[in-house]
Amino acid sequence: MPVLVMLAVESGHSGVAHPLTGFALSDVALFVIAVVAVWQVRRALRKRFAKTRAPAKPPFKKD
């Protein structure tokens, strides 16, 4: 067990921060997944509440 702890400590960050050159592929993938998730939740909620909402009445016409 102590070997695993030492291995985890030694394989960590080197302490040197490299300059960012742009978006990483994981950043783009995370953004796309978040957008799709929000879209699906909004669609599901619209569908759910459309069933419970009463049909809209036509506007009152004055003669």
N, C-alpha and C positions, 0 to 999 in steps of 0.2 A: 504494500500500500504506500509506503513512503516513496517508492520509486515513481509511482504515478503522480504524486504531488510535485516532485522535483521535475519530472518531465513536463508537467503543465506550466510550471514557473519558467522553465528554460525556453519553452516554445512560444512565449508571449511576444509582446511588441518589442521591437529592438530599441525603442526610445528615439528614433529619428523620424521626424515628420516629413513626408515627401510632399512637394507642392502639388496642388490639384490642377489637373489639365482639362477638366471638363466633367460632364456627368458620367457616372459609371452606369453600366448596363443594368445593374441591380436597382439604381435609383429610378431609371425609366420604367422598369418592370413594376416596381412598387407603385409608382404613380398611375400606371395603366390599370393595375388591379384595383386601386382605390377608386378610380373613376368608374370602372365597371361595377364595383360593389355599390357605390352611391346610386348609380343609374338603376340597378336592379331593385334596390330597396325602395326608391321613389316609385318605380313602376308597380311594385307589389302593393305599396300603400295606396296608390291611386286606384288600383283594381279592387282592393279590399273595401275602401270607403265608397266606391262607386256603387257597390251593391246595396249599401245601407242608406244611401242618400235618396230622398224622394225625388221623383222627376220634377224638373223645373216647370213652373207655370208660365204660360205665354204672357207677355206684358199686356196690361190693361189698355184697351183702345178707347179713345174718346171719339164720339161721333160729332 
